[in-house]
Amino acid sequence: MLNKLALSGIKHRMRDYTVLFSGLMIASAIFYMFLSLALNKTFLKSNSPAAATAFIFGFGIVLLAIITIVYINYANTFLLSMRQKEYGMFMMLGAKSSKISRMIFVETFTIGAISTIIGALLGIIATKYVSQWMITALDMHVTHFSSFYLPALVWTFIFFIVIFVFSAIRNSISLRRTKILTLLHKDSQPSKIKRNGAVKAVQAVLGIIFLVIGYFCMWYIGKNAAFIFLGVPIALVTIVIGTYFTINSAITAVISLLKRNTKYSQKGLNNFTLSQLSFRIGDYTKILSMVSIMFALALGAITVGLGFQKQISAVVNGQNYYDVAVHNADTAQKNRINHLSGDDQSNYSYKIDDNKKIIYYRASELKKQPFHYEAFNMKSMISTTKKSTNIADPDVSYSMLQNMMPKYRMSQIKMVNDADYNNIPGKSNTLTLVKTSSFKNNLSKIRTISKEEAKRYPELKNAGGDKYSAYIMINGFFSGLEFMGFFLGIAFLAMLASCLMFKILSGANGDVKRYNMLYKIGTRQRVLRSTINKEIAVLFAVPAGLGVIHVLLGLQMFKGILFQPYTHIEVPFGIFIVLYLCYYLLTRYLYKKIVLK
């Protein structure tokens, strides 16, 4: 009977539980998505050149587990607050506390089990389609990755079931210790706001100190990669603590200053908004700190992922100046070359001696069409384009031989005049070198030309040397890291925005009375909507602002493996802010639907 009563309670409150179910499903889906990468050691080893990748993902599992526990704790509190009046009525009518505890256990565990199962299935589906989209859109080469990974699924079920068992037990104990009158009048009881200026001042100082230590560790990792195994845990702990102290002290101080400014606080409903924020800040500090850390992780992961994408282009362009190299182009190949955008062609005639040791080029053609090559600086890690009319120079001939067939790459290059060239016995060949306006934009056409060239000359297949072959090799090296960055960034973005949205919406029922009171005394709907927009905007902006600072300083860690980690940083920031803004708009829309008539 109690089990049926608990399940019917869920059924009748399904509309109220929509936010709860959706939040828990998203949490379990993201947890599975992360574990599908973090536990797949074969995937990590085969797609990452960094030996510390498994170590970093191990810390990621711990961090995500802590975040998930905090998140479920909020969900658990929300669940208990929704039913506490009914539980109090049951107890007042004579129901034993042990029976009520059992009913709470069944209800909590059922909600957790259903949301975990559905969330895990959604995680598998999301993992499949998100990974396919990224691999196709970014032309990645990822190996040993599967959207369905059994160990990840098993550990997701174990983790969430254990948490919900403990949550159910905790709810039962909490209810049994609470008086019946307290349960019935929980909403009417005032909340105490603790104000201690000295404690806030100490927190502000400690917050800055911890953040400085964390930022220094990340900077030092960029200088000394061996420090990563010690620096990452230190930075993780100090930045989390520093973020919590900074948010808790700084926001309180800013709200107090704004309240003292009568020109601002007495304008419209600003004083009400500041009071709402002041009332909430003690309860919101943990979630804002957590969201700030996740914001930094998500934005950092996407930024680094895009950094590896740019790394691919920089390294590939540094291998060879010319995008296409074709020998003795036939009509079909000439037609394909002509369809390349902004192509700049150079045609060189060459002959090869019988022993294949010397390749002869016309000096007159090189004088008219200087050969371009990339000179790579090992100190600055930047390549510069140079041109020369003397390809017999050892530095230049090496670049020219990269465009030749494999059997000729150990040969010697000589330049001769037209008369001597005509007297050299053997067939005259033509090497066509093409530089396009953009290798990336012409990639599909270049791929076709390279494959057709390999069909005409089978020795070129998998031989490397041309730019497309270099791209395949380098893309395979970096695309695993790029995939991890984008995948984790998307996962953390969904997690952090869902956490914040769920936390804000879970307290919306308590605000209905306040907004109804303002409405009854004549406050216009437009003013109420504006107040809600400001309040939710602050709650979204605070963790975002601190998260951006974390990312800007945290990118120092990657100076050793990324040429220019801050180049075009506005692209990932813009993408991320747009997605984050969508969550903000959705949250304020749902919040208004609850609190406004």
Buried (B, 14 or more C-beta within 10 A) or exposed (E): EBEEBBBEBBEEBEEBBEBBBBBBBBBBBBBBBBBBBBBBEEBBBBBBEBEBBEBBBBEBBEBBBEBBEBBBBBBBBBBBBBBBBBBBEBBEEEBEBEBBBBBBBBBBBBBBBBBBBBBBBBBBEBBEEBBEEBBEEBBBBBEEBBBEBEEBBEBBBEBBBEBBBBBBBBBBEBBEEBEBEEBBEBEEEEEEEEEEEEEBEEBBEBBBBBBEBBBBBBBBBBEEBEBBEEBBBBBBBBBBBBBBBBBBBBBBBBBBEBBEEEEBBEEBBBBBBBBBBBBBBBEBBBBBBBBBBBBBBBBBBBBBBBBBBBBBBBBBBBBBBBBBBBBEBEEEBEEBBEEBEEBBBBEBBBBBBEEEEBBBBBBBBBEEBBBBBBEEEEEEEEBEEBEBBBBBBEEBBEBBBBBBBBEBBEBEBBBBEEEEBEEBEEEEBEBBBBBBEEBBEBBEBBBBBBEBBBEBBEEBEEBBBBBBBBBBBBBBBBBBBBBBBBBBBBBBBBBBBBBBBBBBBBBBBEBBEBBEEBBEEEBEEEBBEBBBBBBBEBBBEBBBEBBBBBBBBBBBBBBEBBBBBBEEBEBBBEBBBEBBEEBBEEBBEBBBEBBBE
